[in-house]
């Protein structure tokens, strides 16, 4: 039972870290696009 709990916790934390990196990368892309539009005008 403890092994299942640890496995679920590890999988959950891995997914959370992957999602965090994805959101951070998306925010950088949006920021970069906004800067490009500002520089073009």
Biopython code that builds the backbone (N, CA, C, O; Angstrom):
import numpy as np
from Bio.PDB.StructureBuilder import StructureBuilder

atoms = [
    (1, "UNK", "N", (0.832, -1.198, 0.000)),
    (1, "UNK", "CA", (0.000, 0.000, 0.000)),
    (1, "UNK", "C", (0.871, 1.255, 0.000)),
    (1, "UNK", "O", (0.604, 2.194, -0.750)),
    (2, "UNK", "N", (1.905, 1.275, 0.832)),
    (2, "UNK", "CA", (2.803, 2.429, 0.900)),
    (2, "UNK", "C", (3.511, 2.631, -0.434)),
    (2, "UNK", "O", (3.730, 3.762, -0.868)),
    (3, "UNK", "N", (3.863, 1.529, -1.076)),
    (3, "UNK", "CA", (4.549, 1.615, -2.370)),
    (3, "UNK", "C", (3.651, 2.278, -3.420)),
    (3, "UNK", "O", (4.129, 3.065, -4.237)),
    (4, "UNK", "N", (2.365, 1.964, -3.400)),
    (4, "UNK", "CA", (1.424, 2.575, -4.348)),
    (4, "UNK", "C", (1.300, 4.076, -4.093)),
    (4, "UNK", "O", (1.249, 4.866, -5.036)),
    (5, "UNK", "N", (1.254, 4.464, -2.832)),
    (5, "UNK", "CA", (1.131, 5.875, -2.483)),
    (5, "UNK", "C", (2.372, 6.646, -2.944)),
    (5, "UNK", "O", (2.260, 7.739, -3.498)),
    (6, "UNK", "N", (3.538, 6.075, -2.713)),
    (6, "UNK", "CA", (4.782, 6.724, -3.128)),
    (6, "UNK", "C", (4.833, 6.840, -4.655)),
    (6, "UNK", "O", (5.251, 7.869, -5.186)),
    (7, "UNK", "N", (4.414, 5.800, -5.351)),
    (7, "UNK", "CA", (4.411, 5.819, -6.811)),
    (7, "UNK", "C", (3.479, 6.899, -7.337)),
    (7, "UNK", "O", (3.848, 7.645, -8.244)),
    (8, "UNK", "N", (2.287, 6.991, -6.786)),
    (8, "UNK", "CA", (1.327, 8.009, -7.212)),
    (8, "UNK", "C", (1.872, 9.400, -6.911)),
    (8, "UNK", "O", (1.714, 10.310, -7.725)),
    (9, "UNK", "N", (2.502, 9.578, -5.768)),
    (9, "UNK", "CA", (3.062, 10.882, -5.409)),
    (9, "UNK", "C", (4.187, 11.273, -6.375)),
    (9, "UNK", "O", (4.271, 12.432, -6.782)),
    (10, "UNK", "N", (5.030, 10.342, -6.738)),
    (10, "UNK", "CA", (6.113, 10.642, -7.666)),
    (10, "UNK", "C", (5.586, 10.996, -9.053)),
    (10, "UNK", "O", (6.062, 11.939, -9.684)),
    (11, "UNK", "N", (4.617, 10.244, -9.515)),
    (11, "UNK", "CA", (4.026, 10.530, -10.819)),
    (11, "UNK", "C", (3.344, 11.896, -10.804)),
    (11, "UNK", "O", (3.487, 12.675, -11.746)),
    (12, "UNK", "N", (2.610, 12.181, -9.745)),
    (12, "UNK", "CA", (1.932, 13.467, -9.630)),
    (12, "UNK", "C", (2.903, 14.629, -9.603)),
    (12, "UNK", "O", (2.677, 15.644, -10.262)),
    (13, "UNK", "N", (3.979, 14.493, -8.851)),
    (13, "UNK", "CA", (4.954, 15.587, -8.790)),
    (13, "UNK", "C", (5.675, 15.757, -10.121)),
    (13, "UNK", "O", (6.008, 16.881, -10.498)),
    (14, "UNK", "N", (5.921, 14.677, -10.833)),
    (14, "UNK", "CA", (6.544, 14.769, -12.155)),
    (14, "UNK", "C", (5.642, 15.515, -13.128)),
    (14, "UNK", "O", (6.110, 16.363, -13.888)),
    (15, "UNK", "N", (4.364, 15.204, -13.107)),
    (15, "UNK", "CA", (3.413, 15.895, -13.985)),
    (15, "UNK", "C", (3.297, 17.360, -13.623)),
    (15, "UNK", "O", (3.198, 18.210, -14.508)),
    (16, "UNK", "N", (3.308, 17.667, -12.344)),
    (16, "UNK", "CA", (3.205, 19.067, -11.911)),
    (16, "UNK", "C", (4.416, 19.870, -12.370)),
    (16, "UNK", "O", (4.274, 21.009, -12.814)),
    (17, "UNK", "N", (5.594, 19.288, -12.267)),
    (17, "UNK", "CA", (6.795, 19.996, -12.712)),
    (17, "UNK", "C", (6.790, 20.164, -14.222)),
    (17, "UNK", "O", (7.213, 21.208, -14.720)),
    (18, "UNK", "N", (6.328, 19.179, -14.956)),
    (18, "UNK", "CA", (6.255, 19.291, -16.415)),
    (18, "UNK", "C", (5.269, 20.377, -16.814)),
    (18, "UNK", "O", (5.534, 21.147, -17.737)),
    (19, "UNK", "N", (4.150, 20.447, -16.136)),
    (19, "UNK", "CA", (3.149, 21.468, -16.440)),
    (19, "UNK", "C", (3.688, 22.856, -16.121)),
    (19, "UNK", "O", (3.430, 23.806, -16.859)),
    (20, "UNK", "N", (4.420, 22.976, -15.049)),
    (20, "UNK", "CA", (4.993, 24.266, -14.662)),
    (20, "UNK", "C", (5.962, 24.741, -15.732)),
    (20, "UNK", "O", (5.939, 25.912, -16.113)),
    (21, "UNK", "N", (6.807, 23.855, -16.218)),
    (21, "UNK", "CA", (7.752, 24.231, -17.262)),
    (21, "UNK", "C", (7.020, 24.604, -18.540)),
    (21, "UNK", "O", (7.441, 25.522, -19.244)),
    (22, "UNK", "N", (5.948, 23.921, -18.849)),
    (22, "UNK", "CA", (5.190, 24.219, -20.052)),
    (22, "UNK", "C", (4.552, 25.596, -19.954)),
    (22, "UNK", "O", (4.598, 26.368, -20.911)),
    (23, "UNK", "N", (3.963, 25.909, -18.821)),
    (23, "UNK", "CA", (3.327, 27.213, -18.633)),
    (23, "UNK", "C", (4.378, 28.315, -18.677)),
    (23, "UNK", "O", (4.150, 29.371, -19.267)),
    (24, "UNK", "N", (5.505, 28.076, -18.065)),
    (24, "UNK", "CA", (6.580, 29.075, -18.067)),
    (24, "UNK", "C", (7.068, 29.313, -19.497)),
    (24, "UNK", "O", (7.306, 30.456, -19.887)),
    (25, "UNK", "N", (7.217, 28.252, -20.269)),
    (25, "UNK", "CA", (7.650, 28.397, -21.660)),
    (25, "UNK", "C", (6.620, 29.127, -22.498)),
    (25, "UNK", "O", (6.973, 29.946, -23.347)),
    (26, "UNK", "N", (5.359, 28.838, -22.269)),
    (26, "UNK", "CA", (4.295, 29.520, -23.012)),
    (26, "UNK", "C", (4.287, 31.005, -22.666)),
    (26, "UNK", "O", (4.072, 31.843, -23.542)),
    (27, "UNK", "N", (4.514, 31.335, -21.417)),
    (27, "UNK", "CA", (4.548, 32.742, -21.010)),
    (27, "UNK", "C", (5.708, 33.466, -21.683)),
    (27, "UNK", "O", (5.561, 34.620, -22.086)),
    (28, "UNK", "N", (6.853, 32.810, -21.810)),
    (28, "UNK", "CA", (7.987, 33.424, -22.499)),
    (28, "UNK", "C", (7.661, 33.661, -23.969)),
    (28, "UNK", "O", (8.010, 34.705, -24.520)),
    (29, "UNK", "N", (6.996, 32.701, -24.609)),
    (29, "UNK", "CA", (6.633, 32.849, -26.016)),
    (29, "UNK", "C", (5.685, 34.019, -26.214)),
    (29, "UNK", "O", (5.858, 34.809, -27.142)),
    (30, "UNK", "N", (4.687, 34.137, -25.352)),
    (30, "UNK", "CA", (3.731, 35.239, -25.460)),
    (30, "UNK", "C", (4.436, 36.570, -25.232)),
    (30, "UNK", "O", (4.184, 37.540, -25.946)),
    (31, "UNK", "N", (5.303, 36.615, -24.256)),
    (31, "UNK", "CA", (6.049, 37.834, -23.969)),
    (31, "UNK", "C", (6.931, 38.216, -25.148)),
    (31, "UNK", "O", (7.008, 39.389, -25.514)),
    (32, "UNK", "N", (7.588, 37.247, -25.737)),
    (32, "UNK", "CA", (8.432, 37.499, -26.895)),
    (32, "UNK", "C", (7.618, 38.031, -28.064)),
    (32, "UNK", "O", (8.042, 38.970, -28.738)),
    (33, "UNK", "N", (6.465, 37.446, -28.310)),
    (33, "UNK", "CA", (5.595, 37.905, -29.400)),
    (33, "UNK", "C", (5.110, 39.337, -29.139)),
    (33, "UNK", "O", (5.049, 40.152, -30.059)),
    (34, "UNK", "N", (4.769, 39.632, -27.896)),
    (34, "UNK", "CA", (4.314, 40.986, -27.550)),
    (34, "UNK", "C", (5.431, 42.002, -27.758)),
    (34, "UNK", "O", (5.184, 43.107, -28.241)),
    (35, "UNK", "N", (6.642, 41.637, -27.402)),
    (35, "UNK", "CA", (7.775, 42.539, -27.604)),
    (35, "UNK", "C", (8.034, 42.768, -29.088)),
    (35, "UNK", "O", (8.378, 43.876, -29.501)),
    (36, "UNK", "N", (7.867, 41.723, -29.884)),
    (36, "UNK", "CA", (8.084, 41.861, -31.325)),
    (36, "UNK", "C", (7.044, 42.805, -31.929)),
    (36, "UNK", "O", (7.375, 43.624, -32.786)),
    (37, "UNK", "N", (5.809, 42.697, -31.493)),
    (37, "UNK", "CA", (4.756, 43.585, -31.995)),
    (37, "UNK", "C", (5.022, 45.018, -31.562)),
    (37, "UNK", "O", (4.837, 45.944, -32.352)),
    (38, "UNK", "N", (5.447, 45.213, -30.336)),
    (38, "UNK", "CA", (5.758, 46.561, -29.853)),
    (38, "UNK", "C", (6.916, 47.174, -30.650)),
    (38, "UNK", "O", (6.884, 48.358, -30.985)),
    (39, "UNK", "N", (7.919, 46.379, -30.944)),
    (39, "UNK", "CA", (9.084, 46.885, -31.686)),
    (39, "UNK", "C", (8.729, 47.193, -33.135)),
    (39, "UNK", "O", (9.338, 48.075, -33.742)),
    (40, "UNK", "N", (7.763, 46.489, -33.695)),
    (40, "UNK", "CA", (7.364, 46.685, -35.083)),
    (40, "UNK", "C", (6.524, 47.953, -35.261)),
    (40, "UNK", "O", (6.448, 48.500, -36.361)),
    (41, "UNK", "N", (5.901, 48.412, -34.190)),
    (41, "UNK", "CA", (5.007, 49.580, -34.336)),
    (41, "UNK", "C", (5.694, 50.855, -33.915)),
    (41, "UNK", "O", (5.093, 51.928, -33.972)),
]
sb = StructureBuilder()
sb.init_structure("model")
sb.init_model(0)
sb.init_chain("A")
sb.init_seg("    ")
for serial, (resi, resn, name, xyz) in enumerate(atoms, 1):
    if name == "N":
        sb.init_residue(resn, " ", resi, " ")
    sb.init_atom(name, np.array(xyz, "f"), 0.0, 1.0, " ", f" {name:<3s}", serial, name[0])
structure = sb.get_structure()
